[in-house]
């Protein structure tokens, strides 16, 4: 059950400045946000947030009668302006049908689709999820967007739908590595995701490596998926 933040100062994390908090709140409300909630797994005093990283904090909010995620730059971020850059790449990803939908943004925050579900790293996925995510990675490759944080499984949600999230370190590249990074994590790297992969696929590492090398030359994702199946 969502409850409104007990004190608006909490959106200016971790300084809790009333001046910045009011500026952020007023700007968000002008965009169409009408509530910011204490909700999520991250404890901030007596309040909660959906997520927290080195540069930002994410709150649940209400925007035009729907729940949204509001990603706000931390007051102590060492990468000032990174959220504006992330919003730019998320918009580009959206143009290719990838990522949580972004609704609006400003230089210190953006408002995006709220998504719920386990992360890929939690291992609650099946074969079709892997193929679906591979196709999404291919869409990014074809758009020339390199996510750069695909490996590890912490930036992919496997819920009602599979969604690649967190474009903070994304950039344009002539040689994007989304598919190769994702499938290397799945089939070659020694990681938690690989353990689940071994339960649902029969595969040979050397063959996967050769297939990924071939993919680099043609970006043919359907041929790659057919070969892995």
Buried (B, 14 or more C-beta within 10 A) or exposed (E): EBEEBEBBBBBBBEEBEEEBBBEBBEBBEEBBBEBBBBBBEBEBEEBBBBBBEEBBBBBBBBBEEEBBBBBBBBBEBEBEEBBBBBBBBBBBBBEBEBBBBBBBBBEBBBBBBBBEBEBBBBBEBEEEBBBBBBBBBBBBBBBEBBBBBBBBBBBBBBEEEBBBBBBBBBEEBEEBBBBBBBBBBBBBBEBBBBEBBEEEBEBEEEEBBEBBEEBEEEEEBEEBBEBBE
